[in-house]
Amino acid sequence: MNAISIRYLAVLVALSLLVVTACGRPSPGPVPGPPPRWSAPAPAQAGPGQPSPSALQVCSADDGQKDIAGALGVTPTRVEQPTWRDHLYSCRYDYPDGSFVLSVKELADDAQTVAYIDQLAATLGELAPLDGIGEGAFYTRNRSIVARKDNKVLLVDVSALPPNFGRPPAPPAATSRIIATVIMGCWSGD
């Protein structure tokens, strides 16, 4: 193993421990066997006026910001004011050398959720599926991640980060996986 592989392995081990302790419950781990494409139990209806409590976590100073900073080993210089439009909750995490955007789309039913994921796959390019993150996830062409939990679709957009980010430095694919794992770990009881 080279030095980068050892650092990456250490980051993943540390991330696993952080997810278990930060959210107060264990990560769900991989789903046994290959699930049907994007299938999930019947989701709850999306609320008309505000995001769900779990969607709010991704930008929250008490939840998402603290847990993500711990997992990445760096603290953002600022997290932009979140927006909520058309059932899409979003914010940008700014750092001296780049930024990433987290967004959660809340949809009314399974059909809308699958259609939205398919739209993202076509627009962003579905590069490779990911096991063990939500109820279905994939890397995009730029190594961002799209992941599903019930009627929520998480997008971790790392397109504005440098080639190596965090402490220890990790490539975009590892960074997006760390962030998605932290968020999905906190959503596991949702």
Protein Blocks (a to p, Z undefined) as FASTA:
>chain_A
ZZklmmmmmmmmmmmmmmmmmnopacebjaehjadehiacddddddfkbccfklmmmmgm
klmmmmmmmmnopacfbdcddddeehiacdddddfkbccdddddddfblklmmmmmmmmm
mmnopabdcehiajbdcddfkopacddehjbccdddfklccfbecjddddfklmmmmmmm
mmmmmmmmZZ
